[in-house]
Amino acid sequence: MGDEDWEAEILRPHVSSYVPAFEKDKYSSGANGDTFNRTSASLSEMKDGPSGRDHFMRSGFPSGRNLGNRDTGKSSKRENTPTTGGFGRGKSFGNRGFLNNKFEEGDSSGFWKESNNDCEDNPTRSRGFSKRGGYQDGNDSEASGPFRRGGRDSEYDQDEETQRSSSLFGSRRPAVSTAGENYYLGLIFIYALSRNTCGYKGLNEEIVTGSGKSKYYFGKRPKVMYIPPPPPEDEDSIFAHYQTGINFDKYDTILVEVSGHDVPPAILTFEEANFCQTLNNNIAKAGYTKLTPVQKYSIPIVLAGRDLMACAQTGSGKTAAFLLPILAHMMRDGITASRFKELQEPECIIVAPTRELINQIYLEARKFSFGTCVRAVVIYGGTQFGHSIRQLVQGCNILCATPGRLIDIIGKEKIGLKQVKYLVLDEADRMLDMGFGPEIKKLISFPGIPSKEHRQTLLFSATFPEEIQRLAGEFLKSSYLFVAVGQVGGACRDVQQTILQVGQYSKREKLVEILRNIGDERTMVFVETKKKADFIATFLCQEKISTTSIHGDREQREREQALGDFRCGKCPVLVATSVAARGLDIENVQHVINFDLPSTIDEYVHRIGRTGRCGNTGRAISFFDTESDNHLAQPLVKVLSDAQQDVPAWLEEIAFSTYVTPGFNNSGRGTVFASVDTRKNYQGKNTLNTAGISSSQAPDPVDDESWD
Ligand SMILES: Nc1ncnc2c1ncn2[C@@H]1O[C@H](COP(=O)(O)OP(=O)(O)OP(=O)(O)O)[C@@H](O)[C@H]1O
């Protein structure tokens, strides 16, 4: 899901399809003749004079000529950065296009106020409460949260067998590509969409409705043909890792709380885990010498066969906390060496909400299983279905999948579920909210999958809202253990957080100012909508800041390219929607900028957690717009003070003067944190630091049934 609701435009009478300018010759007569005329008309609205398209052409951006930059009067490293990355390719947008036409940020009808007519999301989201609150007014926002989504979200895991963004004319999204020319054409198109003046629609376009279900399209749905390049096979690449930071040892001082019955003692060293030699070798080659707190507590719990809900701060090693003990189990119990079979029956299924994240988890699984007979496979949407099947049939012990592709492949009877012993939901709160919850429920209801009593279920995240914890009971044995490292849902303390009061129309200028000061350090800029991601990326390229973007309307190939360009430093700025908020572990991300704050505080915590990972330090700067972000003031104050950050007086003032309706919170978590484990009726629980050994008392499991 997560696709924009193009239906609104398609169904509107007399609205013709948009034909990009480069297709003009092909479609300027015949059936589509009107279409083009319509397009021209739309484009003409984009300029000051009567021949808008000509204006753009004369401005030279389709041919990539630089019409001269606005002289900002500032100089910095960024200014001289060649724009060779995902956007721009050394070309500069005709600045007049930005400054003198209706892209001007003060234009109330233009992009900056966002269209209400292209809601991409789900029924829950289109109910229309506050602009970026839990309910919202229908733009193309990608932010997530329990109240934001319903149905499958293609932004996170769009599927299947369909080239969602492909049409006769290329992407459904504007013609954004790494080539500057296409990008600029795309920009025209974005603008037209935001003005709602033309109904863009590729002839073979898949239409995804608000419920996320593919419902309406012309002709045969195009197949997704993308086959991701295989990851490097050499040992050095497999074990490539970045260094832990100066604050890694401080992890030991974080308080850990474990609740539930018969908690296995924590381990303090890898040796205590008693892993087999191959696993130990792989751990050493990965550069792990010391356990992180979540690993100290989770590894023995998983080794003991217990179900687990684990909440630990971003970047603190949750992936290894589930992978290592699962692999240890597999090695100990002995698994059937993977071999070619039409029907594969994996012992472990790991599910995560985004394609990039599941790929990352797969690479970790491949790393830790190196030299063993355990074979990990990854499958995700946006790639050729046949490719997923070809990967699978070669053998699969650990299946890493996004939910949509997983359900599809199970439906096609390409995998059997009888052997599943371990089910892991990474970013579990996201996996169980309204967006993915139905698919996960479907997964655990497939015939043959062992019931929760007969499998081990592990849920991991940095955030666990109370309502999600309650839902999770359905997936876990009632005797599950809950590990909370630090404050549940708290931000990583290694991230220095700054909140700036910036109005919507000053954001661009402020962003450029900050980026110029930052220089070439790797920075993620989060925005709320896909369109805005494109637009800001273009804008930054215009400002000669080498930028790329990632969001759900980009084709998978482009998403991976963008991430690759960002990872290797070719494009030090990545403009992203919430699709990149969770889990991504990218070396050396020193800054996160929330150009738009997300709708929920949990999403904020995940976003800023892209920096300050594994003991390294990072900085997060967020633009707080008092027109739209006041509902976040209270939870922000809490997150800031819990992380021992300065809280601006103005923010406190807003927080104290903002009334949050009891029982309903726009933030998705509101002002109240899940204190820890929501099984509140414990007899007692122990709080220990991570150097200690845990023990905890909890009510008899039978008591838990009351809320289970
Ligand atoms: N014990 C360890 N020693 C050294 N490095 C580690 C250790 N555990 C994990 N790491 C590294 O720390 C980084 C962050 O780990 P990981 O991605 O698992 O964090 P996470 O807790 O899942 O974060 P998020 O909440 O953002 O998903 C990774 O690069 C990982 O390889």
The ligand as an ORCA input file, in Angstrom:
! r2SCAN-3c Opt
* xyz 0 1
  N      28.273     -6.499     19.705
  C      28.552     -5.688     18.688
  N      29.795     -5.236     18.504
  C      30.096     -4.418     17.484
  N      29.197     -3.982     16.577
  C      27.938     -4.396     16.728
  C      27.548     -5.271     17.769
  N      26.226     -5.510     17.640
  C      25.816     -4.844     16.567
  N      26.826     -4.158     16.012
  C      26.750     -3.277     14.824
  O      25.987     -2.157     15.217
  C      25.257     -1.649     14.116
  C      23.785     -1.485     14.493
  O      23.210     -2.748     14.699
  P      21.710     -3.052     14.279
  O      21.466     -2.566     12.891
  O      21.439     -4.474     14.566
  O      20.943     -2.091     15.283
  P      19.386     -2.075     15.672
  O      19.319     -2.083     17.150
  O      18.680     -3.159     14.954
  O      18.970     -0.635     15.143
  P      17.519     -0.110     14.628
  O      16.648      0.036     15.828
  O      17.838      1.184     13.980
  O      16.999     -1.151     13.681
  C      25.476     -2.636     12.987
  O      26.432     -2.105     12.114
  C      26.000     -3.878     13.679
  O      26.827     -4.649     12.856
*
